[in-house]
């Protein structure tokens, strides 16, 4: 399988996976959950590096 050319797709995949069982009552709850997941990813640089490595791109 060819590498993904968009590292953000890997990031969104992780966010969606972690939010898979979210039962939100409205759009505001979804937005808060997405922000929380993205904030948590900021503190996991190895995960972000993994998303970038899957693209064969470098910083």
Secondary structure in CASP SS format (residue, H / E / C, confidence):
PFRMAT SS
TARGET T0000
AUTHOR 0000-0000-0000
METHOD secondary structure of the structure
MODEL  1
X C 1.00
X C 1.00
X C 1.00
X C 1.00
X C 1.00
X C 1.00
X H 1.00
X H 1.00
X H 1.00
X H 1.00
X H 1.00
X H 1.00
X H 1.00
X H 1.00
X H 1.00
X H 1.00
X H 1.00
X H 1.00
X C 1.00
X C 1.00
X C 1.00
X C 1.00
X C 1.00
X C 1.00
X C 1.00
X C 1.00
X H 1.00
X H 1.00
X H 1.00
X H 1.00
X H 1.00
X H 1.00
X H 1.00
X H 1.00
X H 1.00
X H 1.00
X H 1.00
X H 1.00
X H 1.00
X H 1.00
X H 1.00
X H 1.00
X C 1.00
X C 1.00
X H 1.00
X H 1.00
X H 1.00
X H 1.00
X H 1.00
X H 1.00
X H 1.00
X H 1.00
X H 1.00
X C 1.00
X C 1.00
X C 1.00
X C 1.00
X C 1.00
X C 1.00
END
